[in-house]
Amino acid sequence: MTVATANPRHLSNSNEHFTPDWLLDAVREVLGSIDLDPASCEEANKRVNAQMFYDADSCGVGALGLDWDSREVNEAGQLVVKPANVFCNPPGGKVANKSQIKLFWNKLIEQVEKGNIRHALFLAFSVEALQSTQKKTDKAMLDFPGCMFKDRVAYVQPGGSIAKSPPHSSSIIYIPGTFDATDRFFRVFHGKLGKCWKPVNGHLVR
């Protein structure tokens, strides 16, 4: 099932930033498959290949007004709903003076608590999100395993060109839901792509 959805935008000259192939390969290795990308568009999903994706106009309410579960029709024609493997490269900027990154982050945590998420990876375009989500969020990004990339990520522009001189350092957060593959996340990301951390008794360890 495919649903048209929200462009991954970040306030770097208001450009759109699509996830590069090497990072998507790592995401799929951790998640196994991508059931849902809640912050995408038709062009971006040609790269992500999520079973479902949402944009700002999906179902008239956008991703923040929908559940982030996995939905597919089986051979009997019945709708099957189950927890989803989710990859989210959220839009930047603000809506009604609220950070979209924080809005998407809080939505993800809400969906985890509702049991709709099998496990997820959340891409933080700027590491400032590690700081900002410590305020006015249910749980901070630093409450979950993550990876600080050793190099700045060169995101892909609409049309396929690679962005030059990436303006920000990025990180990616792993969020277990009904399934926990934290060890796999470390095997895939730690060392080769950057330094990983995980919270243990309120402390971050590598």
C-alpha positions as CSV (number, residue, x, y, z in Angstrom):
1,M,0.0,0.0,0.0
2,T,1.4,3.4,-1.0
3,V,0.2,6.7,0.4
4,A,1.7,10.0,-0.8
5,T,3.5,12.0,2.0
6,A,5.7,14.8,3.6
7,N,8.9,16.0,2.1
8,P,12.0,15.6,4.3
9,R,13.0,19.3,4.5
10,H,15.5,21.0,6.6
11,L,16.3,24.6,7.1
12,S,19.5,24.7,5.1
13,N,18.5,27.3,2.6
14,S,15.1,25.5,2.6
15,N,16.4,22.7,0.5
16,E,15.0,19.2,0.5
17,H,17.3,16.5,1.7
18,F,16.8,12.9,0.8
19,T,18.6,10.0,2.5
20,P,21.7,8.7,0.6
21,D,21.9,5.1,-0.5
22,W,24.7,4.0,1.8
23,L,22.7,5.1,4.8
24,L,19.5,3.5,3.6
25,D,21.4,0.2,3.1
26,A,22.4,0.4,6.8
27,V,18.9,1.3,7.8
28,R,17.5,-1.8,6.0
29,E,20.2,-4.0,7.5
30,V,19.0,-3.0,11.0
31,L,15.2,-2.9,10.4
32,G,15.1,-5.8,8.0
33,S,12.6,-3.9,5.8
34,I,10.9,-0.5,5.9
35,D,7.2,-0.8,6.4
36,L,6.6,2.9,6.8
37,D,8.3,6.2,6.2
38,P,6.1,8.9,7.8
39,A,8.0,11.9,6.4
40,S,8.5,11.3,2.7
41,C,7.3,12.0,-0.8
42,E,6.9,10.1,-4.1
43,E,10.4,11.0,-5.3
44,A,12.0,10.2,-2.0
45,N,10.3,6.8,-1.7
46,K,11.8,5.7,-5.0
47,R,15.0,5.6,-2.9
48,V,13.6,4.4,0.4
49,N,11.2,1.8,-1.0
50,A,9.0,1.8,2.0
51,Q,5.8,-0.3,1.8
52,M,3.9,2.8,2.9
53,F,4.8,6.5,3.2
54,Y,3.0,9.6,4.3
55,D,3.3,13.2,3.2
56,A,1.8,16.5,4.6
57,D,-1.5,15.8,2.8
58,S,-1.9,12.1,3.6
59,C,-5.6,11.4,4.3
60,G,-6.1,15.1,4.8
61,V,-4.3,15.2,8.1
62,G,-0.6,14.3,7.4
63,A,1.6,11.9,9.2
64,L,1.1,13.5,12.6
65,G,-2.6,12.8,12.5
66,L,-2.3,9.1,11.5
67,D,-1.2,5.9,13.2
68,W,2.3,4.7,12.2
69,D,1.5,1.0,12.0
70,S,1.9,-1.4,9.2
71,R,-1.1,-2.1,7.0
72,E,-1.5,-4.5,4.1
73,V,-4.2,-6.6,2.5
74,N,-3.7,-10.4,2.7
75,E,-4.6,-12.9,0.0
76,A,-8.1,-13.2,1.5
77,G,-8.7,-9.5,0.9
78,Q,-8.5,-8.7,4.6
79,L,-6.7,-5.7,6.0
80,V,-3.9,-6.8,8.4
81,V,-2.6,-4.3,10.9
82,K,0.6,-4.9,12.8
83,P,3.5,-3.1,14.4
84,A,5.7,-1.4,11.7
85,N,9.4,-1.1,11.0
86,V,9.7,2.7,10.7
87,F,12.3,4.9,9.2
88,C,11.9,8.6,9.7
89,N,13.9,11.4,8.1
90,P,11.8,14.2,9.5
91,P,11.1,17.7,8.0
92,G,12.9,20.7,9.5
93,G,11.5,24.1,10.2
94,K,8.5,25.0,12.4
95,V,4.8,24.7,12.2
96,A,2.8,27.1,14.4
97,N,6.2,28.0,16.0
98,K,6.8,24.3,16.9
99,S,9.8,22.4,15.7
100,Q,8.8,19.7,13.2
101,I,11.6,17.5,14.3
102,K,10.3,17.5,17.9
103,L,6.7,17.0,16.6
104,F,7.7,13.9,14.6
105,W,9.9,12.7,17.5
106,N,7.1,13.0,20.0
107,K,4.7,11.3,17.5
108,L,7.1,8.4,17.2
109,I,7.4,8.0,21.0
110,E,3.6,8.1,21.2
111,Q,3.3,5.4,18.6
112,V,5.9,3.2,20.4
113,E,3.8,3.5,23.6
114,K,0.6,2.5,21.7
115,G,2.3,-0.6,20.4
116,N,2.3,0.4,16.8
117,I,6.1,0.3,16.3
118,R,8.1,-2.9,15.9
119,H,11.3,-0.9,15.9
120,A,12.4,2.4,14.3
121,L,15.3,4.5,13.1
122,F,15.0,8.3,13.4
123,L,17.5,10.5,11.5
124,A,18.4,13.8,13.1
125,F,19.7,16.1,10.3
126,S,21.4,18.2,12.9
127,V,22.9,17.1,16.2
128,E,21.2,20.1,17.8
129,A,18.2,17.8,18.0
130,L,20.0,15.8,20.6
131,Q,19.9,18.9,22.8
132,S,16.5,20.3,21.8
133,T,14.6,17.0,22.5
134,Q,15.7,17.1,26.1
135,K,13.0,19.8,26.5
136,K,9.3,19.6,25.9
137,T,9.4,16.0,24.8
138,D,8.2,12.9,26.5
139,K,11.6,11.2,26.1
140,A,14.9,12.6,24.8
141,M,16.8,11.1,21.9
142,L,19.6,10.5,24.3
143,D,17.4,8.1,26.2
144,F,17.8,5.7,23.3
145,P,20.7,4.0,21.4
146,G,22.2,6.2,18.7
147,C,25.1,6.9,16.4
148,M,27.0,10.1,15.8
149,F,28.3,9.9,12.2
150,K,32.0,10.3,11.9
151,D,31.5,12.4,8.7
152,R,28.9,14.9,7.8
153,V,26.1,13.3,5.7
154,A,25.9,14.5,2.1
155,Y,22.2,14.3,1.5
156,V,20.6,13.9,-1.9
157,Q,18.8,16.8,-3.5
158,P,15.6,16.4,-5.6
159,G,16.7,15.2,-9.0
160,G,19.5,13.1,-7.7
161,S,22.4,15.5,-7.2
162,I,24.5,15.1,-4.0
163,A,24.6,18.1,-1.7
164,K,28.0,19.8,-1.4
165,S,29.5,21.0,1.8
166,P,26.9,19.5,4.2
167,P,26.1,22.3,6.8
168,H,25.4,20.1,9.8
169,S,26.6,17.0,11.6
170,S,23.9,14.3,11.8
171,S,23.1,11.4,14.0
172,I,20.6,8.5,13.9
173,I,18.6,7.1,16.8
174,Y,17.4,3.5,17.3
175,I,14.1,3.1,19.0
176,P,13.0,-0.4,20.1
177,G,9.3,-1.1,20.1
178,T,7.8,-4.6,20.3
179,F,11.2,-5.9,19.0
180,D,14.7,-4.9,20.1
181,A,17.6,-5.2,17.8
182,T,20.0,-2.9,19.6
183,D,22.9,-5.3,19.2
184,R,22.3,-5.4,15.5
185,F,22.2,-1.6,15.4
186,F,25.6,-1.5,17.1
187,R,27.1,-4.1,14.7
188,V,25.9,-2.2,11.6
189,F,26.7,1.4,12.7
190,H,29.4,1.4,15.3
191,G,33.0,2.0,14.1
192,K,32.3,1.8,10.3
193,L,29.9,4.7,10.2
194,G,30.5,6.5,13.5
195,K,30.5,6.2,17.3
196,C,27.4,4.6,18.9
197,W,26.0,5.0,22.4
198,K,23.3,3.5,24.5
199,P,21.8,4.5,27.9
200,V,22.6,2.3,30.8
201,N,21.2,3.2,34.3
202,G,20.9,6.8,33.2
203,H,24.4,7.0,31.7
204,L,25.5,6.9,28.1
205,V,28.0,4.1,27.3
206,R,29.7,3.0,24.2
